[in-house]
Amino acid sequence: MNTSVPRRTVVTGVGVVAPNGIGADVFWKATREGLCVLDRISREGCGDLPLTIAGEVREFDPAAVVEERFLVQTDRFTHFAMVAADQALADAALGPMPTFGVGVTTASCSGGGEFGQRELQNLWGQGPGFVGPYQSIAWFYAATTGQISIRGGFKGPCAVLANDEAGGLDALAHAARTIRRGTNAVVVGAAEAPLAPYSMVCQLGYDSLSLAREPGQAYLPFTSNACGFVPAEGGAMFVLEETEAAHRRGARIRAEVAGHGATFTGTSGWGPSRDGLARAIGDALADAGCAPQDIDVVFADALGVREADHAEVLALSDALGAHAAQVPVTAPKAGIGRAYCGAPVLDCAAAILAMEHGVVPPTPGVFDVCHDLDLVTGRARAAELRTALVLSRGLMGHNAALVLRRGDGRPGTPM
């Protein structure tokens, strides 16, 4: 029997492209202040659709940050991930690694809708001779993993998860397992760009989508006025490493990926997600070796649908017991929208930064909480944060929970 100590996994790099800021520092400042940047969609071709409010990444020029040879063969969702990966790698200061020592794992729900729409318009408007060769790869869910791997020369284990919105958390867990099996480091995360007309029309089939026409009323999770969620673009990328390897090279330890749980409860209403999410939380706690009372903050899924919000509150109560009514809960995504697979990884970035700064960010725009939970609203709350729980549910029935532990900001093991 193998009695060796399991390889632990830590975060040494964080990169963010979000509607409220590009770069982890800018993102954190806006998140801490509880800024709401939801607004009317400005993308060309979207003006006549019933979906009018979203979280856009504005003032983003891919040509200024992505090389031309990659730019022409990739979609906006991959551009976001490339930029966030560059930030994470710079933050980690990874340095030389063995040829097959670095892998890449990403998650995606929507793929490259904008690129695909453009090429299909060329096909039907002008003929097959006007469809570029990259249509076969740019729209595909795996495009981001492949392009980051090629661009960075990373030849280690690579993967893509397309298992609903919760796949953002599952990707981090997959990367942690990859490191436990011996890989030196994994560049991991998710980014989405679902605001092209074709992508938006596809989303109109979701009955949980908010069609409110005023930004301040469009996404109000855990309130009596909840009317659904607002979509968003953007995401986050991380560098994960094995703890001792990070220690040896003098890396800054930002957090530990401590535990994960995942379940599937299908699409027969939001009620069943109570049991599925509670089980995912319990499995994540067991994987992390921590008790319910060890959780210092919860980053909620916060769908903004009354039935779904109620199920999440009950799941927290089932999994955390009496501690569920005492632990601070927050949903920063209320101010930027839900970026599908990018949403939970943005929450992970916020959780890491919250633990580093000892501050729970507020839930933007939310005040009349109608559920039994300690939702942080109005302004940020100072707190001693050692362990964070991040939750995610997908629209197709996937549930996931991830436990993160605070790093000490210096080489060595997390606190």
Sequence and secondary structure as in RCSB ss.txt:
>XXXX:A:sequence
MNTSVPRRTVVTGVGVVAPNGIGADVFWKATREGLCVLDRISREGCGDLPLTIAGEVREFDPAAVVEERFLVQTD
RFTHFAMVAADQALADAALGPMPTFGVGVTTASCSGGGEFGQRELQNLWGQGPGFVGPYQSIAWFYAATTGQISI
RGGFKGPCAVLANDEAGGLDALAHAARTIRRGTNAVVVGAAEAPLAPYSMVCQLGYDSLSLAREPGQAYLPFTSN
ACGFVPAEGGAMFVLEETEAAHRRGARIRAEVAGHGATFTGTSGWGPSRDGLARAIGDALADAGCAPQDIDVVFA
DALGVREADHAEVLALSDALGAHAAQVPVTAPKAGIGRAYCGAPVLDCAAAILAMEHGVVPPTPGVFDVCHDLDL
VTGRARAAELRTALVLSRGLMGHNAALVLRRGDGRPGTPM
>XXXX:A:secstr
   S    EEEEEEEEEETTEESHHHHHHHHHHT    EE  STT TTSS  EEB   S  GGGTS HHHHTT  
HHHHHHHHHHHHHHHHHT     TT EEEEEE SS  HHHHHHHHHHHHHH GGGS TTHHHHTSTTHHHHHHHH
HHT  S EEEE SSTTHHHHHHHHHHHHHHTT SEEEEEEEE   SHHHHHHHTT TTB   SSHHHH  TTBTT
   B BB EEEEEEEEEHHHHHHTT    EEEEEEEEEE  SS STTHHHHHHHHHHHHHHHHT  GGG  EEE 
   S HHHHHHHHHHHHHHHGGGGGTSEEE GGGGT B TTHHHHHHHHHHHHHHHHTEE  BTT   B SSSEE
 BSS EE   SEEEEEEE TTSEEEEEEEEE  SSSS   
